[in-house]
């Protein structure tokens, strides 16, 4: 299915990744991933907030059977939240994926459960889910696409209150070297436009403009770029019209060990203690 459009949440993803990923600011992160020979992946993730000193951690186990299209994930966090997820991909029909998620906070008895179905084929990608304990609430989104043009919508409906709680729309265009996206979200109160351009094999560039219906009626604009130094390192930089400058550097120290350094600096208050820096270390074996 070479002509399957992206999911609704992935429209504009290349721009969002360019401007949002690889900037580990305000925290120190450690991620350790190990995979066994029979397809079980263990992940330990720890994050320390540089301001409060609080440490949040998560232990995750993921089993994948690619031949049967089955993935089972369980997790346990330092907030004592137990989670489980079961995914069945292409097991019932081609292009059909079933997803079951549940979580439990034993100390308070808080529980959540969600069941979802995803179907994709040429020119169509659609998803729907039901949140059993919140509402219950029905979620759905769909994207149609052809020759690079994309159009999609998302809606949420609270069954108990009999009202629509969310509706969003998005349009986009995908080409080999660039992409464009338009979003209307938050009940059509927030509008954004973005673009991404792979200039060459070493340079990427992108920008995003966001307008929120408000009294000041201002537009927030952010522009960023990525420069690949070599096969093991790259630099990223971004700046917005508020003077927030973000810098990131990622280095593959050796196979399976990746280090990322980042900072967010307020260029309008360079001499004040308002800047944020961070580090992320990822280990894989």
Order of alpha helices (4+ residues) and beta strands (2+ residues): alpha-beta-beta-beta-beta-beta-beta-beta-beta-beta-beta-beta-beta-beta-beta-beta-beta-beta-beta-beta
